[in-house]
C-alpha cells in the first residue's frame, strides 16, 4: 500500500473541430473543449492522472467549480488516502461534497476516481480493464455523431463519417429542431446507411406528448433506440414511453449513480442506459451501474461527450470490460483537433483500440505537466 502524498490540478483546453450544439465559440470566436487535469503522486513516486470534462450547457459543473472543489475541498481529505481502496476514496469525497438528488459534483469526482485507477494500475502493472476483471475485446466500434439544424450540413457530416470509415451513426434530435425535421433527419441517415445501428438522442429535448407522438414515427423510419427523450424528473412520462414500447428508451441525464438507477428500474422507466463514466463520478460507480443493468437484463450502451485523452481512455477500458457490442458514441476523436497523448487514441476507421499499458495506458506530453499547480 502506497498512499497519496501529492495532488496537482490544472486546466487544459483542447482545440475543437466541427459543429456541435453543446460547444459554443468563446468571445474570440474560437471553440474549445475545456477540461481539468488532476495528478496524484504516491509515496513511491508513482503518478496517476485523471480528468474532468465540464460543459455548463450539458451539466451544472464548470471548470471553475471543479478547480476550486478539487483544490479546497477534496485535496485535503485525499492526502494520505490509499488509492487501492476506491470505495473509501468515494466515501471521503461524498462526505466532503454532499449529494443533492444524487452525487454532488460527479464530474469533479470522476477526475479523482480516474487518477486513482491510473495510479493503482501503475502500482500493480495492470491496465484498468484488467483491474475491473478483464476484457474480451481489444477494440471498440465507434458511432459517428450527426448533429445540425441545417440539412445541407447533415449531408456533409454523413459523407465525412463515411470517408473516415464509420459505418454506424447517432443523431441529435429534439429542441431546437422540430419533430418533422427529426423525422427527415432519421430517414436521410437510414437511407444513407441502411445497415447501420441508428441511435437517436434527444438530450431531454422533447415534451412528454411530443415524445409519445414522435417515437413511434422514428421507429417507423428506422431508428433503433431513443436516448434521453425527457428530463429525468419526468418520471410518469418515462413510464408512459416504456409502456408504449415504440422504441427502447435509454436514460443518460439523470443516471449519476447506481442508487437512482435502481429506483428508476423499479419504477419501470427505462430499457437501458447510455453510460458516461465522466458523468457517473468515474469508473467505480459505472462498474456498479453495468453490473446492475446486466443483472436486470437491460441494455448497456457506451456514450460520451467529446471526451479527450484520459476521459476517453477511461470510457474505453470500462466499455471493453463491459463487452459492449453496440457501436459506442465516443465522439472525442471526431470533434477534437488536439490530444495530449499523441496518436494513442486515434481510431483506425471506426475501431478504437484499448490501451494496454498499465493504468489508463497513456503517456501525456509536456503540456499536461505545464498546466498543473500543486494543491495545498
RASULLIN-V865876 format. One record per helix or strand of 3 or more residues. SS is the DSSP state (helix for helix, strand for strand). FROM is the first residue (numbers start at 1). TO is the last residue. If there is no record, write none. Layout:
# RASULLIN-V865876
SS,FROM,TO / SS,FROM,TO
This chain:
# RASULLIN-V865876
strand,3,16 / strand,32,42 / strand,47,52 / helix,63,78 / helix,86,96 / helix,106,124 / helix,128,132 / strand,139,142 / strand,144,146 / helix,151,163 / strand,169,172 / helix,179,192 / strand,198,201 / helix,208,220 / strand,225,227 / helix,235,244 / strand,248,251 / helix,258,266 / strand,272,275 / helix,283,296 / strand,299,303 / helix,309,321 / helix,332,335 / strand,351,353 / helix,366,370
